[in-house]
Amino acid sequence: MNQLESILIAHKEIALLFSILCNILISIIGLIPSVFLTALNVKLFGFTGGAVVSLIGEAAGAIAAFFLYRHGFRKWINQHAARYPKAERLLHVEGKEAFLLVLSLRLLPFVPSSLVTLFAALGKMDWLSFLIASTTGKIPALLIETYSVSEVLNWSGTGKVILGALSVIMLLYIWKQKRT
């Protein structure tokens, strides 16, 4: 990992492309949190540069995933969606309502990005509306993520509080899982 970091620091033009490609893969796979890539971007490009590179990568990843999901899963989902009436309703949202739904879901940090992208892709939303709503909604969440990562990397008082809070949340989650 340190060797990769050293190579990327020495060749920032490769790091930029590498980061964007990694974000695209993360978005397509949909299970890997991008916070680790954001941390690398902040380390390589600073706070503002890291935020911009992360936003470009996440926007590119979201639109790539949108097209892959749309063309890879749409027919299958439309055939099976009737079993899940609430999910089926999401597939029929369009226009301004779809735009506002994607925008609002992107603003919520606990809603997985891959699910938002999947439902938008499988529904009737056009790609340009999705790109604008998705990217606009990601900006506040990404700025919070970038700030948090920056504070943790700098090991500031705020960074220590963030890590402490995350540790408590993880311990509570593990404890709750063991009880059930």
N, C-alpha and C positions, 0 to 999 in steps of 0.2 A: 504494500500500500504506500509506503514512504517513497519507494522508487517511482511509482506511478505519479505521485504528487510532485516529486522532483522534476520529472520529465515535463509535466504539465506547467509547472512554474517556469521552466526554461523556454517552453514553446507555448506561449499563451494563445496563439492563433489556433493551435491544435486543441488546447483546453476549451476554447469557445465552442468549436465544432463538436468535440467529444461530449461536452456538457449537454448541448442541444440534442445530440443523438441519444444520449443516455435518458434524457427526459422523455423523448419520444418512446423509447422502449419501456420505461416505467409506466407511461400512460397507457400503452397498449396492453401490457401485462396486467395492470390494474391492481396489483396486490402489494407492491413495494412502495413504502413511503418515500417521498422525494426529499424529505428533510436532510438526509445525508448528502445528497447532491447539492442542496442549497448551502450546506455547511462548506463543502469544497469550493463552491462558487464564491462565497464570502471570503474564504481564505485566499483564493487566487486573485479575485478582482476587487476586493474591498466591499464595503456595505452597498453602495449605490450600484457599482458594476455587477456585483453578485446578484442583486435583486433584479436588475435588468436582464442579465443572462438567464436567470431562473424563469422570469416571466416569459421571455421569448421561447425558451425550451418547453415550458408548460403549455403555452398556447399552441406551439407546433405539435406537441404530443397529443393534446386534446383533439385537434383537427385530424391528425393522422388516425387516432383511435376511432373518431367519429366515422370516418370513411370505411375503415376496416370493419367496424361493428355493423355499420349500415349494410354493407355488401356481404358480410359473412354470416350474419345472424338474423336479418330482418324476416326472411320468409319463414324460418323455423319458429321464431318468436310469435309472429302473427298467427301461425297455425295453433299454437299452444296457449296463447294469452287468455283465451276465454275461460280457462280454469281459474284465473286470478283476476276477478273483476276490478279490484282497485288498481292493480298494475295496468290492466287493459285501458283504463281511463287515461293514464299518463301517455299512452301511445297515441291517443287521438287529440291531444292538445296541440294547437298550432297558433301561428301568428304572434300577436302581442302577448297572449297568455303563456305561450311556450317560452318566449323571450324572458318574461318576468320570472317564470318558474326556474329556468336555468340560472338566471342572475341571482335569485334569492337562495337557491340551493348551493351555489358556489360561495356565497357569503358565510354559510354555516360550516364551521370547521370540522364538525363531526360527521358530515355527510360525505361518504367516499366519492371522490371525483369520478372514478370509473363507473359507478352506478348512474351518476348524472349524465355522463357521456353516453352510456349504453341506452338509457331511456330516450335521450334526445335523438340518438342515431336511429333507433328503431321506430321512433314516432314520425310525425309529419313535419318536424322542424327543418328548415333549410339550413345548409351548412354555414352561410354567411351570418345569419342571425345567431346561430349557435356560437360561432367564433367570437362575435362581438360580445354576446351575453356572458359567455364562459370566461373570456379574458378580462372583461370589466369586473366580474365577480371575484376573480382570482386575485386582483390587485391588493385589496385590503388584507386578505388572508396571507398572501405571500409577503407583504410588508411586515406583518406581525411575526411570521415565521423567520424572515431574514433578521429582524431585530433580535428575536430570541436566540437564534443561532449565533449572531454576532456577540451578544452578551455572554453566552456560554463559552465561545471560543476565547474571548478576552478574559474570562474567569472573573468577571466583575461581580459586585454584590448582587445585582439583578440576575446575572447568570447563575449564581449559586442558589438564589431563591427559585429560579425556574427549574434547575436540576432537582432541588429538594422537593418541590411540589410534584414534579413528574415521578420521583421516587415514591412518594407517599401514595400517589394515585395508582402506580403499578402494584405496590404492596397491598393496597386495599382491593384491587382487582383480583390479585392472586388469592388473597384471603377469602374473598367472596366466592371464587370459583371452587375452592377447596371445601367450602361449607355446603355447596349444592351438589 
